[in-house]
């Protein structure tokens, strides 16, 4: 049910075509902001041990390798290589999704109008729920991105953001086993929110100033 909150046991996070040539074509969002949001989403999956699926298209002939910073979060995991623009048209990808046993697919992709929309629609047709991570996906224009998101929503997909996914997984600050990692991720990737956390820790609660890790 779409009214059931995402949690680490009912969802899988999918990264589609976060590759240099695809990044070059993104025009609806600042690319550094896009990069930050994708890494935030990846760290959310890693912190909560949520299955992650990585897939790439035409790595050698067109798109280049998946971002190394994204691969570093999932060491030893090879992206599923495809020729199809539509991930759902690749049997290995569909098998990987089915193997997770999860019905809630949290998907981020480049580009929104193709690599997010096509598999999102077909996954929903196959009985999955799709949560399209809007700020970790990018289109070739603002109009293309927004039209694609509307199409996904009209078909029953749910728009979410990277931070929303992270906090939906955490949900309760009493979950201390993930608390420190979530706070560290917020401070690194969440702008004003992260700065507010740092201020509260140091100026209100008297914690020592944080030091960035090299």
ZILIN-V71728 format. One record per helix or strand of 3 or more residues. SS is the DSSP state (alpha for helix, beta for strand). FROM is the first residue (numbers start at 0). TO is the last residue. Records with the same first field share a line. If there is no record, write none. Layout:
SS = FROM-TO / FROM-TO
This chain:
beta = 10-15 / 51-56 / 79-81 / 103-109 / 128-132 / 157-159
alpha = 19-23 / 30-46 / 58-62 / 67-72 / 86-88 / 90-99 / 111-124 / 133-135 / 141-153 / 161-169 / 175-188 / 190-203
